[in-house]
Amino acid sequence: MLMMYVTEVMNFIFWLVVVPFCIGMIPANFISPVRRSPGFILLSGYFGMWALFEISAVPAVLWVKYDNFKAASAAFTVLSLAAAAAGLLLLYRNGRAGGAGLIWGTKGNDVKSLSPAEWIEWLLFFALLGFQLYKAVAYASFDGDDAYYVVESLIAQESDVMYRILPYTGRPTDLDVRHALAVFPMWVAFMSVRANVHATIVSHVVMPLVLIPLTYLLYFEIGRLLFAERENQPVFMIIMAVFQIFGNVSIYTNETFFLTRTWQGKAVAGSLVIPALLWVFLLLYGEEKQKSDIAVIKNRANGGIWMLFAFVHMTAGVCSSIAVFLSCILTALTAFFLAFTKRDIKILLKMGAACVPSVIYMGIYVVVAYSYLL
């Protein structure tokens, strides 16, 4: 029994930590070392992993009728392990060439240099984070959407079928166009199969323990860009944690979804995808963008960030179909105002290119929906 639990935990660590971290080394290899950090690598790795899952699962949902989950899982396993190996090879190549490896983005971020006040602030934040994780797991919230999303994950785990069985009755059905392209429940099912753990347990226990800290890691990376003074970063994190705890003023708020429906794609879209777009905007065009970035790696200072930009747009499609539309609208508005203020039409072209995967996704959705309506 103990060995079974150890094996399950090791499988989760491999697929939820090791693989995304190795994938994240690919975009990290194409950014300036002063921007490279473990947080950037893990976050970009997760978005890259979800982008690979979209490439694997969406074609299987649309064009493979029987055992389409098995086909998608096989394709995703090959793609993700190949990407992880590529990330390790890039890290090894940099080490052999004497280049920068995994370095912290800015100087003076080591734990030893923290002041007593910063220690107290960070301890307070981690106490708030621990409180949220405990509540999310020990007092798991069940709602009507669980009857669909969690059951879809369970059906995929037990029957190797994606969106071909109606969760409410267990009977075969036509393709559910509304949910078919949002394959986040299938990613949950993939993790359930790899760890040999029931999909309901993965949804209500494992996903909050992974996605909540990952969201705060994203907030931390945003805070590093917003606040030049390191002393402001723990205060920013505490404020964000308090907002999340006391944001349950309605069942429709992002904070409610973040803590009570963490495992649902629309919760990930609101908590991770939209803030990640803001993070990418700050990385690309924030006022802290130093000239030294270009000096360190002249030709590759922002290549990895644009790669991350495309990954985030693809992740929006994994989470929710409407999130694709919202991310494109947000990107278009940001590109317009940036191009106007900076007087650079190239911004529109670059951001438009990053939205190409989302445009293709919306085109597929329209074609599939129209064909099923006829």
C-alpha positions as CSV (number, residue, x, y, z in Angstrom):
1,M,0.0,0.0,0.0
2,L,2.8,2.4,0.9
3,M,4.6,1.7,-2.3
4,M,1.5,2.4,-4.3
5,Y,1.1,5.8,-2.7
6,V,4.8,6.5,-3.3
7,T,4.5,5.6,-6.9
8,E,1.4,7.8,-7.3
9,V,3.2,10.8,-5.8
10,M,6.3,10.2,-7.9
11,N,4.2,10.1,-11.0
12,F,2.5,13.4,-10.1
13,I,5.9,15.0,-9.4
14,F,7.2,13.8,-12.8
15,W,4.3,15.0,-14.8
16,L,3.4,18.1,-12.9
17,V,6.8,19.4,-12.0
18,V,9.7,17.7,-13.9
19,V,8.1,17.6,-17.3
20,P,6.7,21.2,-17.4
21,F,10.0,22.6,-15.9
22,C,12.0,20.9,-18.6
23,I,9.6,22.1,-21.3
24,G,10.0,25.6,-19.9
25,M,13.7,25.6,-20.6
26,I,12.9,25.9,-24.3
27,P,11.5,29.5,-24.2
28,A,13.9,30.3,-21.4
29,N,16.8,29.6,-23.7
30,F,15.6,32.3,-26.0
31,I,15.4,35.2,-23.5
32,S,17.9,37.4,-21.9
33,P,19.6,35.7,-18.8
34,V,18.6,38.7,-16.7
35,R,14.9,37.7,-17.2
36,R,15.5,34.0,-16.7
37,S,14.3,32.6,-13.4
38,P,12.8,29.3,-12.1
39,G,9.4,30.9,-12.0
40,F,9.5,31.9,-15.6
41,I,10.7,28.5,-16.6
42,L,8.0,26.6,-14.7
43,L,5.2,28.9,-15.8
44,S,6.2,28.9,-19.4
45,G,6.6,25.1,-19.2
46,Y,3.0,24.7,-18.0
47,F,1.7,26.9,-20.8
48,G,3.8,25.0,-23.3
49,M,2.6,21.7,-21.9
50,W,-1.1,22.8,-22.3
51,A,-0.4,24.0,-25.8
52,L,1.0,20.6,-26.7
53,F,-2.1,19.0,-25.2
54,E,-4.3,21.1,-27.4
55,I,-2.4,20.0,-30.4
56,S,-2.8,16.4,-29.3
57,A,-6.4,16.3,-28.1
58,V,-8.4,18.6,-30.3
59,P,-7.7,16.7,-33.6
60,A,-8.5,13.4,-31.7
61,V,-11.8,14.8,-30.5
62,L,-12.8,15.9,-33.9
63,W,-11.5,13.1,-36.2
64,V,-11.1,10.0,-34.0
65,K,-14.4,8.5,-33.0
66,Y,-13.3,5.4,-31.0
67,D,-10.6,5.4,-28.3
68,N,-9.9,9.0,-29.1
69,F,-8.6,9.7,-25.6
70,K,-6.1,6.9,-26.0
71,A,-4.9,8.4,-29.2
72,A,-4.6,11.9,-27.7
73,S,-2.7,10.5,-24.7
74,A,-0.2,8.7,-26.8
75,A,0.4,11.8,-29.0
76,F,0.7,14.1,-26.0
77,T,3.1,11.7,-24.2
78,V,5.4,11.6,-27.2
79,L,5.3,15.4,-27.7
80,S,5.7,16.4,-24.1
81,L,8.6,14.0,-23.4
82,A,10.3,15.1,-26.7
83,A,9.9,18.8,-25.7
84,A,11.2,18.0,-22.2
85,A,14.2,16.3,-23.7
86,A,14.8,19.2,-26.0
87,G,14.7,21.6,-23.0
88,L,17.3,19.5,-21.2
89,L,19.5,19.4,-24.3
90,L,19.4,23.2,-24.6
91,L,20.4,23.5,-21.0
92,Y,23.2,21.1,-21.5
93,R,24.3,22.9,-24.6
94,N,24.4,26.2,-22.7
95,G,26.5,24.6,-20.0
96,R,29.0,23.2,-22.4
97,A,29.2,26.5,-24.2
98,G,29.8,28.4,-20.9
99,G,26.5,30.2,-21.2
100,A,24.2,31.2,-18.4
101,G,22.1,28.3,-17.0
102,L,19.3,28.7,-14.5
103,I,20.0,32.0,-12.9
104,W,17.8,34.3,-10.9
105,G,16.6,37.2,-12.9
106,T,17.9,40.0,-10.7
107,K,20.5,40.4,-8.1
108,G,19.8,40.4,-4.4
109,N,16.9,38.0,-4.5
110,D,18.5,35.4,-2.3
111,V,16.8,34.4,1.0
112,K,19.8,35.5,3.1
113,S,19.4,39.1,2.1
114,L,15.8,39.4,3.4
115,S,15.3,41.9,6.2
116,P,13.3,40.9,9.3
117,A,10.3,42.8,8.1
118,E,10.4,41.0,4.7
119,W,10.7,37.6,6.6
120,I,7.5,38.4,8.5
121,E,5.7,39.5,5.4
122,W,6.6,36.4,3.5
123,L,5.7,34.2,6.4
124,L,2.3,35.9,6.5
125,F,1.8,35.3,2.8
126,F,2.7,31.7,3.1
127,A,0.4,31.3,6.0
128,L,-2.5,32.7,3.9
129,L,-1.5,30.4,1.0
130,G,-1.5,27.4,3.3
131,F,-4.9,28.4,4.7
132,Q,-6.3,28.5,1.2
133,L,-4.8,25.2,0.2
134,Y,-6.2,23.6,3.4
135,K,-9.6,24.9,2.8
136,A,-9.6,24.0,-0.9
137,V,-8.7,20.4,-0.1
138,A,-10.3,19.7,3.3
139,Y,-13.5,21.6,2.5
140,A,-13.8,20.8,-1.2
141,S,-16.7,22.5,-2.9
142,F,-19.1,20.5,-5.1
143,D,-21.4,22.2,-7.6
144,G,-23.6,21.4,-10.5
145,D,-20.7,21.7,-13.0
146,D,-19.0,18.7,-11.4
147,A,-21.7,16.5,-12.8
148,Y,-20.3,17.4,-16.2
149,Y,-16.6,18.3,-16.1
150,V,-15.4,15.8,-13.5
151,V,-17.5,13.1,-15.0
152,E,-16.1,13.8,-18.4
153,S,-12.6,13.3,-16.9
154,L,-13.8,10.1,-15.3
155,I,-15.4,8.8,-18.5
156,A,-12.1,9.5,-20.4
157,Q,-10.1,7.7,-17.8
158,E,-12.3,4.6,-17.7
159,S,-13.6,4.4,-21.3
160,D,-10.8,6.1,-23.4
161,V,-13.5,8.3,-24.9
162,M,-13.6,12.1,-25.1
163,Y,-17.0,13.9,-25.4
164,R,-18.8,10.9,-27.0
165,I,-20.7,9.8,-23.9
166,L,-23.2,12.1,-22.2
167,P,-22.1,12.5,-18.5
168,Y,-25.7,12.9,-17.2
169,T,-27.0,9.6,-18.6
170,G,-23.9,7.5,-19.5
171,R,-25.3,7.0,-23.0
172,P,-23.5,7.6,-26.3
173,T,-24.2,11.0,-27.9
174,D,-23.1,13.2,-30.8
175,L,-20.1,15.4,-30.4
176,D,-20.7,18.1,-27.8
177,V,-19.7,21.1,-29.8
178,R,-20.0,23.6,-26.9
179,H,-17.3,21.8,-24.8
180,A,-15.5,19.6,-27.3
181,L,-12.6,22.0,-28.1
182,A,-12.1,22.9,-24.4
183,V,-10.1,19.9,-23.4
184,F,-8.9,20.8,-20.0
185,P,-11.0,18.0,-18.3
186,M,-9.1,15.6,-20.7
187,W,-5.8,16.9,-19.4
188,V,-7.0,16.2,-15.9
189,A,-8.0,12.7,-17.1
190,F,-4.5,12.2,-18.6
191,M,-2.9,13.0,-15.2
192,S,-5.3,10.6,-13.5
193,V,-4.4,7.8,-15.9
194,R,-0.6,8.4,-15.6
195,A,-0.8,8.4,-11.7
196,N,-3.5,5.7,-11.6
197,V,-5.6,7.9,-9.3
198,H,-9.4,8.4,-9.6
199,A,-10.3,11.5,-11.6
200,T,-12.5,12.9,-8.9
201,I,-9.6,12.8,-6.4
202,V,-7.3,14.4,-8.9
203,S,-9.8,17.2,-9.6
204,H,-10.7,18.0,-6.0
205,V,-7.4,17.3,-4.3
206,V,-4.4,17.4,-6.6
207,M,-5.5,20.2,-8.9
208,P,-5.9,22.8,-6.1
209,L,-2.5,21.8,-4.7
210,V,-1.0,22.5,-8.1
211,L,-3.0,25.3,-9.7
212,I,-3.3,27.6,-6.7
213,P,0.4,27.8,-6.0
214,L,1.0,28.1,-9.7
215,T,-1.3,31.1,-9.9
216,Y,0.5,32.8,-7.0
217,L,3.8,32.1,-8.7
218,L,2.4,34.0,-11.7
219,Y,1.4,36.9,-9.4
220,F,4.9,36.9,-8.0
221,E,6.4,37.2,-11.5
222,I,4.0,40.1,-12.2
223,G,5.0,41.7,-8.9
224,R,8.7,41.5,-9.9
225,L,7.9,43.6,-13.0
226,L,5.6,46.1,-11.3
227,F,7.7,46.9,-8.3
228,A,11.4,47.8,-8.6
229,E,11.7,47.7,-4.8
230,R,11.9,44.2,-3.5
231,E,10.3,45.2,-0.2
232,N,7.0,45.8,-2.0
233,Q,6.7,42.3,-3.5
234,P,5.6,40.4,-0.3
235,V,3.1,43.2,0.4
236,F,1.7,42.8,-3.1
237,M,1.4,39.0,-2.6
238,I,-0.4,39.5,0.7
239,I,-2.9,41.8,-0.9
240,M,-3.6,39.4,-3.7
241,A,-4.1,36.5,-1.2
242,V,-6.5,38.6,0.9
243,F,-8.4,39.6,-2.3
244,Q,-8.8,35.8,-3.2
245,I,-9.9,34.9,0.3
246,F,-12.6,37.6,0.6
247,G,-13.6,37.8,-3.0
248,N,-16.5,35.4,-2.6
249,V,-19.1,38.2,-2.8
250,S,-20.9,36.4,-5.6
251,I,-20.8,32.9,-7.1
252,Y,-19.6,34.5,-10.4
253,T,-16.5,36.2,-9.2
254,N,-13.1,35.1,-10.4
255,E,-12.0,34.6,-6.7
256,T,-14.9,32.2,-6.2
257,F,-14.0,30.1,-9.2
258,F,-10.3,30.2,-8.2
259,L,-10.8,28.6,-4.8
260,T,-14.0,26.5,-5.3
261,R,-13.8,25.4,-8.9
262,T,-10.0,25.3,-9.3
263,W,-10.1,22.2,-11.5
264,Q,-12.5,23.7,-14.1
265,G,-11.1,25.2,-17.3
266,K,-13.0,28.4,-17.0
267,A,-11.5,28.9,-13.5
268,V,-8.0,28.4,-15.0
269,A,-8.8,30.8,-17.8
270,G,-9.8,33.6,-15.4
271,S,-7.0,33.0,-12.8
272,L,-4.1,32.1,-15.0
273,V,-4.6,32.8,-18.7
274,I,-5.8,36.4,-18.5
275,P,-3.2,37.4,-15.9
276,A,-0.6,35.6,-17.9
277,L,-1.4,37.8,-20.9
278,L,-0.8,40.9,-18.7
279,W,2.5,39.3,-17.6
280,V,3.6,38.9,-21.2
281,F,2.6,42.5,-22.0
282,L,4.8,43.7,-19.1
283,L,7.7,41.4,-20.2
284,L,7.5,42.7,-23.8
285,Y,6.7,46.4,-23.4
286,G,7.0,47.2,-19.7
287,E,8.8,50.4,-18.6
288,E,11.4,48.2,-16.8
289,K,12.6,46.7,-20.1
290,Q,16.3,47.5,-19.9
291,K,18.7,48.0,-22.7
292,S,21.0,45.5,-21.0
293,D,18.6,42.7,-22.0
294,I,19.5,43.3,-25.6
295,A,23.2,43.6,-24.8
296,V,23.3,40.2,-23.1
297,I,21.7,38.2,-25.9
298,K,21.4,40.6,-28.8
299,N,19.4,38.5,-31.2
300,R,17.3,36.4,-28.7
301,A,16.3,38.8,-26.0
302,N,12.5,38.4,-26.6
303,G,12.2,35.3,-28.7
304,G,11.2,33.1,-25.8
305,I,8.6,35.7,-24.6
306,W,6.9,35.6,-28.0
307,M,6.9,31.9,-27.8
308,L,5.3,32.1,-24.4
309,F,2.8,34.5,-25.8
310,A,1.6,32.0,-28.4
311,F,1.5,29.3,-25.6
312,V,-0.8,31.4,-23.5
313,H,-3.2,31.9,-26.4
314,M,-3.3,28.2,-27.1
315,T,-3.9,27.5,-23.4
316,A,-6.9,29.8,-23.6
317,G,-8.4,27.3,-26.0
318,V,-7.7,24.4,-23.7
319,C,-9.5,26.1,-20.9
320,S,-12.6,27.6,-22.6
321,S,-13.8,28.5,-26.0
322,I,-14.9,31.9,-24.9
323,A,-11.5,32.5,-23.3
324,V,-10.0,32.4,-26.8
325,F,-12.2,35.3,-27.9
326,L,-11.5,37.3,-24.8
327,S,-7.7,36.8,-25.0
328,C,-7.8,37.9,-28.7
329,I,-9.9,41.0,-27.8
330,L,-7.5,41.9,-24.9
331,T,-4.5,41.4,-27.2
332,A,-6.0,43.5,-30.0
333,L,-6.8,46.4,-27.7
334,T,-3.3,46.3,-26.1
335,A,-1.6,46.1,-29.4
336,F,-3.6,49.1,-30.7
337,F,-2.8,51.3,-27.8
338,L,0.9,50.2,-27.7
339,A,1.3,50.8,-31.4
340,F,-0.3,54.2,-31.0
341,T,1.7,55.3,-28.0
342,K,5.0,53.9,-29.2
343,R,4.3,54.8,-32.9
344,D,5.4,51.4,-34.0
345,I,3.1,49.5,-36.5
346,K,5.3,46.4,-36.0
347,I,3.6,45.8,-32.6
348,L,0.3,45.1,-34.4
349,L,2.0,42.6,-36.7
350,K,3.9,40.8,-34.0
351,M,0.9,40.5,-31.6
352,G,-1.3,39.5,-34.5
353,A,1.1,36.7,-35.4
354,A,1.0,35.5,-31.8
355,C,-2.8,35.3,-32.1
356,V,-2.7,33.0,-35.2
357,P,-3.3,29.8,-33.1
358,S,-6.4,31.4,-31.5
359,V,-7.7,32.5,-34.9
360,I,-7.3,28.9,-36.2
361,Y,-9.0,27.6,-33.1
362,M,-12.0,30.0,-33.6
363,G,-12.2,29.0,-37.3
364,I,-12.3,25.3,-36.4
365,Y,-15.0,26.0,-33.7
366,V,-17.2,28.0,-36.2
367,V,-16.8,25.2,-38.9
368,V,-17.6,22.4,-36.5
369,A,-20.5,24.2,-34.8
370,Y,-22.0,25.2,-38.2
371,S,-21.7,21.7,-39.6
372,Y,-23.5,20.2,-36.6
373,L,-26.2,22.9,-36.8
374,L,-27.1,21.9,-40.4
